[in-house]
Amino acid sequence: MNTIACTTTAYAPAQWPAFAMPQSPAPMRVSLAFVEHRVNIWLRFGKPSREAVLDRCRRTAVFDPSAVCCRVKWLGNDFGTAMWQLMVLQAPAGGAPIQRIGGVLPGAHLLLRTDGERGVKSVLRLIDDIEAVGIDPCAAALTYWTTLGNRLASHQPLPVYDSERHAAHLAREALR
């Protein structure tokens, strides 16, 4: 019978050099595109810190950490609509976990996602209602977007975001 001598050493985690540690979160870059009757990827709301035009069909919007935006994606083919998708995204902030999303670098915190024409159009109507009250959808409570996504997924009645709910959100933020 063969025996192998096994030696163990204490494992010490490697220390990262100071220059290799991330100093600040990378800004979120959202790819946008428009090709008539084929592709339309646009921002429904959001305040990019800057935009870069790549060519006549493509551009990129850059968001600062913790910024919120809504990206709508429509794809078509020779037979009509192939895909509807809406996502409410929050830009990554200092060490917070993020999800990888196609067309969003390095990723984002996904607050809401809905697919299909019916779901997307219902969320777009709610966004219109929020703006009609005079509230910027970027300033709405993050919990509203997640609740809205959960209600859509479970086919429950959709919550309304009104000035009373927004005032409660602002009061809660003031306590932090």
C-alpha positions, -999 to +999 in steps of 0.1 A: +000+000+000+014+034-010+013+062+014+017+098+005+031+122+030+008+152+032+021+185+045-003+213+052+005+249+055-016+276+070-035+295+043-031+333+045-053+353+021-033+374-003-032+411+003-042+432-027-018+460-035-034+495-030-033+502-068-053+471-075-082+479-052-112+495-068-112+532-057-147+540-068-175+522-086-174+523-124-202+543-140-230+523-156-230+525-194-264+517-211-263+509-249-291+524-269-300+518-306-325+526-333-329+509-366-363+517-382-388+488-381-362+465-364-346+477-332-356+505-308-338+506-274-344+539-256-345+555-222-380+562-208-365+581-179-332+587-164-306+615-163-273+604-178-242+623-168-231+621-204-239+605-237-217+592-265-229+588-301-212+558-316-227+560-351-260+571-366-278+541-351-261+536-317-253+557-286-243+551-250-257+568-219-235+569-189-249+571-154-233+580-121-234+556-091-269+551-076-287+568-105-319+552-117-331+548-153-357+530-173-346+512-205-373+500-230-364+475-257-385+468-288-374+444-315-393+437-347-390+415-377-408+411-411-439+398-393-442+425-367-432+428-331-407+402-318-400+414-283-410+441-257-390+445-226-388+472-199-362+474-171-358+499-143-321+499-133-300+514-106-264+521-113-240+502-090-227+520-060-196+511-039-195+473-034-232+467-038-241+435-057-250+439-093-265+417-120-251+413-155-275+426-181-270+426-218-262+461-231-255+474-196-218+476-184-206+466-159-241+457-148-268+471-126-291+465-097-323+453-114-354+469-097-380+459-123-382+438-154-412+430-175-415+413-208-444+414-233-464+442-248-491+442-221-468+444-192-445+470-208-475+492-218-490+490-183-458+501-167-454+529-192-489+541-183-479+541-146-448+561-154-470+586-173-492+589-142-462+595-119-450+623-142-486+638-144-486+642-106-453+662-110-429+635-096-397+626-114-397+588-118-360+588-110-368+602-075-395+576-068-389+551-041-368+521-051-392+498-032-420+509-055-403+496-086-396+462-069-431+460-056-444+468-091-423+441-106-435+415-080-472+425-086-467+422-124-452+387-120-480+375-097-508+391-118-519+412-088-534+447-091-507+473-098-499+498-070-503+535-078-474+559-069-490+592-058-479+623-040-488+608-006-466+577-012-438+600-025-440+622+006-436+591+028-406+581+008-390+615+012-397+615+050-381+580+052-350+592+033-347+623+055-343+599+086-313+581+071 
